[in-house]
Amino acid sequence: MMYLGEEKTVIFDEGVINVFKFFRQTGKKSEMGGILLGKIVGNKIYVLKASIPTPFDKSSRFSFNRHKKSAQLFIDYEFLNSNGTIIYIGEWHTHPESNPTPSGPDLRMNKNQFKENIINEDFLLMVIIGLKSNFVAHYDGTKISELKLKSD
């Protein structure tokens, strides 16, 4: 799966897509989510890993808050085992709607993640998994730019 933006192209590994499909918010399920790890080569962002929800996360039908320490363990493990090539690049979560868009809390969370954490790149990805489509965006510290799914 590939999403195109003005400056960046985002390419999702099949394993990441499978995580998204497994946790898609069907029926009366609670929101689920996690973090995204990958690498950057030129203007391409390769999303190689997606963490899965943990028992320490807080979620309900319309909200998801991940447990920071669990996420940091995942980031550190993958970073060390890849000799520093796999890095934190963003967040993902589900919405119980066909074609999701970010809520106010989603936008605030993304901005806070960018501002309050030490990140290796000058952007963060925001991915929202919907029932029929996904919202994929790139945040550079000033604006959120939606990327479009590349058609085959």
C-alpha positions as CSV (number, residue, x, y, z in Angstrom):
1,M,0.0,0.0,0.0
2,M,1.4,3.4,-1.0
3,Y,0.3,6.9,-0.2
4,L,1.5,9.9,-2.1
5,G,2.0,13.5,-0.8
6,E,3.5,16.6,-2.3
7,E,6.9,16.0,-0.8
8,K,6.8,12.4,0.6
9,T,5.7,9.0,-0.4
10,V,4.7,6.5,2.3
11,I,5.0,2.8,1.7
12,F,3.5,0.4,4.1
13,D,4.9,-3.1,4.7
14,E,2.5,-6.0,4.3
15,G,2.9,-6.9,8.0
16,V,1.8,-3.4,9.0
17,I,-1.2,-3.6,6.7
18,N,-2.1,-6.9,8.4
19,V,-2.0,-5.3,11.8
20,F,-4.4,-2.5,10.6
21,K,-6.8,-5.1,9.1
22,F,-6.8,-7.2,12.3
23,F,-7.6,-4.3,14.6
24,R,-10.1,-2.5,12.2
25,Q,-12.9,-1.3,14.5
26,T,-15.9,-3.3,13.4
27,G,-19.1,-3.8,15.4
28,K,-19.0,-2.3,18.9
29,K,-15.2,-2.7,19.4
30,S,-13.2,-0.1,21.2
31,E,-10.6,2.1,19.4
32,M,-7.2,0.5,19.2
33,G,-3.8,1.8,18.1
34,G,-0.1,2.0,18.5
35,I,3.1,3.5,17.1
36,L,4.7,3.3,13.6
37,L,8.4,2.5,13.0
38,G,10.3,2.6,9.8
39,K,13.1,4.2,7.8
40,I,13.4,7.1,5.4
41,V,15.2,6.8,2.1
42,G,15.2,10.1,0.1
43,N,11.6,11.2,-0.1
44,K,10.2,7.8,0.7
45,I,9.0,6.8,4.1
46,Y,8.9,3.0,4.6
47,V,6.6,2.0,7.4
48,L,8.0,-1.4,8.5
49,K,6.5,-2.0,12.0
50,A,3.3,-1.2,13.8
51,S,3.0,-1.9,17.5
52,I,-0.1,-3.6,18.7
53,P,-2.3,-2.5,21.6
54,T,-1.2,-3.5,25.0
55,P,-3.2,-4.2,28.2
56,F,-1.8,-0.9,29.6
57,D,-3.5,1.2,26.9
58,K,-6.7,3.0,27.7
59,S,-9.5,2.7,25.1
60,S,-13.2,3.1,24.6
61,R,-15.5,3.1,21.6
62,F,-14.4,6.7,20.7
63,S,-11.0,7.2,22.2
64,F,-7.5,5.6,22.5
65,N,-4.6,6.5,24.6
66,R,-1.5,4.4,24.4
67,H,0.7,3.6,27.3
68,K,3.9,5.6,26.8
69,K,6.3,3.2,28.6
70,S,5.1,0.2,26.6
71,A,5.6,2.1,23.4
72,Q,9.0,3.3,24.4
73,L,10.1,-0.3,25.0
74,F,9.0,-1.3,21.5
75,I,10.8,1.7,20.0
76,D,14.0,1.0,21.9
77,Y,14.0,-2.7,21.1
78,E,13.5,-2.2,17.4
79,F,16.0,0.7,17.3
80,L,18.8,-1.3,19.0
81,N,18.1,-4.5,17.0
82,S,18.3,-2.6,13.7
83,N,21.5,-0.9,14.6
84,G,19.7,2.4,14.6
85,T,18.1,2.1,11.2
86,I,14.4,1.6,12.3
87,I,13.1,4.7,14.0
88,Y,9.8,6.1,15.4
89,I,7.9,7.8,12.6
90,G,4.3,8.2,13.9
91,E,1.1,6.9,15.4
92,W,-1.9,4.8,14.2
93,H,-5.3,4.2,15.6
94,T,-8.8,3.1,14.5
95,H,-12.0,5.0,14.1
96,P,-15.5,3.5,14.0
97,E,-16.4,5.3,10.7
98,S,-16.1,4.4,7.0
99,N,-13.9,7.2,5.9
100,P,-12.1,8.6,9.0
101,T,-10.9,12.1,9.6
102,P,-8.9,13.2,12.6
103,S,-10.8,14.5,15.7
104,G,-9.7,17.5,17.7
105,P,-8.0,15.2,20.3
106,D,-6.2,13.4,17.4
107,L,-4.8,16.6,16.1
108,R,-3.7,17.7,19.6
109,M,-2.0,14.4,20.3
110,N,-0.1,14.5,17.0
111,K,1.1,18.1,17.7
112,N,2.1,17.2,21.3
113,Q,4.0,14.1,20.1
114,F,6.0,16.3,17.7
115,K,6.7,19.0,20.2
116,E,7.3,17.1,23.4
117,N,9.4,14.1,22.2
118,I,12.8,13.6,20.8
119,I,12.2,12.5,17.2
120,N,14.8,11.6,14.6
121,E,13.1,13.2,11.6
122,D,11.3,16.5,10.9
123,F,7.8,14.9,10.6
124,L,5.4,12.5,12.2
125,L,2.8,10.3,10.4
126,M,-0.8,10.1,11.6
127,V,-2.7,7.0,10.4
128,I,-6.4,6.5,11.2
129,I,-7.8,3.1,10.1
130,G,-11.5,3.3,9.1
131,L,-14.0,0.7,8.1
132,K,-13.6,1.3,4.3
133,S,-10.6,3.7,3.9
134,N,-7.7,5.1,5.9
135,F,-6.6,8.6,6.7
136,V,-2.8,9.0,6.2
137,A,-1.2,12.4,6.9
138,H,2.2,13.9,7.4
139,Y,2.8,16.5,10.1
140,D,5.8,18.8,9.8
141,G,5.4,20.9,13.0
142,T,3.2,23.5,11.3
143,K,0.6,21.7,9.2
144,I,-1.0,18.4,8.6
145,S,-1.0,17.3,5.0
146,E,-3.2,14.4,3.9
147,L,-1.6,11.8,1.6
148,K,-3.6,10.1,-1.1
149,L,-3.8,6.3,-1.7
150,K,-2.0,5.4,-5.0
151,S,-4.3,3.7,-7.4
152,D,-3.0,0.6,-9.3
